[in-house]
Structure formats: C-alpha cells, structure tokens
Amino acid sequence: MNELTHAEGLIVIESRRAVEEVIARLKQLLVTRNLQIFAELDFSADAAANGLQLRPTRMLIAGNPTAGTPLIEAAPTSAIDLPLKILVWSAADARTNVAYNDPEYLGRRHGLSPQLMRNVAGLGALVEKAAGEAP
C-alpha cells in the first residue's frame, strides 16, 4: 500500500514538481485570487529544529473572510475546517503529493448548502494548477 492516506473527504493528487515549487506556485495563485495566506507551516524545518528528520512537508492555510464568514455564520462548526488548508509533502518515492479537504465533503460534514459551498469550491482548480505538469 502506498503512503497516501485515503481519509474520507480528503483529495490527494500527485505532482511532478518539488514541494518548494508547488508551495511557491500556490502562494502566487492564492494572492492573485485575493486569498489571504493566514499561515505557512514547515513541518520538516520544525522537525529539524528539534533534531528530527522529516521529508519536505509544508502546509498553507488560506482563505478569504468574505467567502468563509457566511459558512461560519450558517454553521459555526465549519470554523474548525476554515480557513482552508493545503498540505504538500515529499513521499518516500520522491514524488510530491498535495492534499486538501474536498469542499463537497465539508458541506456535508457541516450541513451547508451547495450555494454556500460555492464560496470555497474553486480550491481544487487552484491546487490542480499549482501542482500541474512541470514545464
């Protein structure tokens, strides 16, 4: 079995790009789409700072209060999953993987209408573009 986690509601795609390149592309795309990057976590750097080894593993936490606030207002529990998170890591076979929560799953999880979920539905296309084929 490969190391991809097939957790319910999680979308995982592979990228031919390196972790750092996917993160750089994601950051650029997020900013050009008026999404705020609330946090950037570098799990491998944190591990190294504590004498541990971890393959490159990074996460961006991003969103737009204009899009997220109506979801939280309709279902306060949705705040546990907002802002949106994008995890990028290097697998043991040197492939890069990118994971994010499926917006449809989040809608079901919190009982949100499809109309409200349109506010965050574009994340998949953005991730696909950032992880897309290397030039």
C-alpha positions, 0 to 999 in steps of 0.5 A, a space after each residue: 500500500 502506498 503512503 497516501 492516506 485515503 481519509 474520507 473527504 480528503 483529495 490527494 493528487 500527485 505532482 511532478 514538481 518539488 514541494 518548494 515549487 508547488 508551495 511557491 506556485 500556490 502562494 502566487 495563485 492564492 494572492 492573485 485570487 485575493 486569498 489571504 495566506 493566514 499561515 505557512 507551516 514547515 513541518 520538516 524545518 520544525 522537525 529539524 529544529 528539534 533534531 528530527 528528520 522529516 521529508 519536505 512537508 509544508 502546509 498553507 492555510 488560506 482563505 478569504 473572510 468574505 467567502 468563509 464568514 457566511 459558512 461560519 455564520 450558517 454553521 459555526 462548526 465549519 470554523 474548525 475546517 476554515 480557513 482552508 488548508 493545503 498540505 504538500 509533502 515529499 513521499 518516500 518515492 520522491 514524488 510530491 503529493 498535495 492534499 486538501 479537504 474536498 469542499 463537497 465533503 465539508 458541506 456535508 460534514 457541516 450541513 451547508 448548502 451547495 450555494 454556500 459551498 460555492 464560496 470555497 469550491 474553486 480550491 481544487 482548480 487552484 491546487 490542480 494548477 499549482 501542482 500541474 505538469 512541470 514545464 
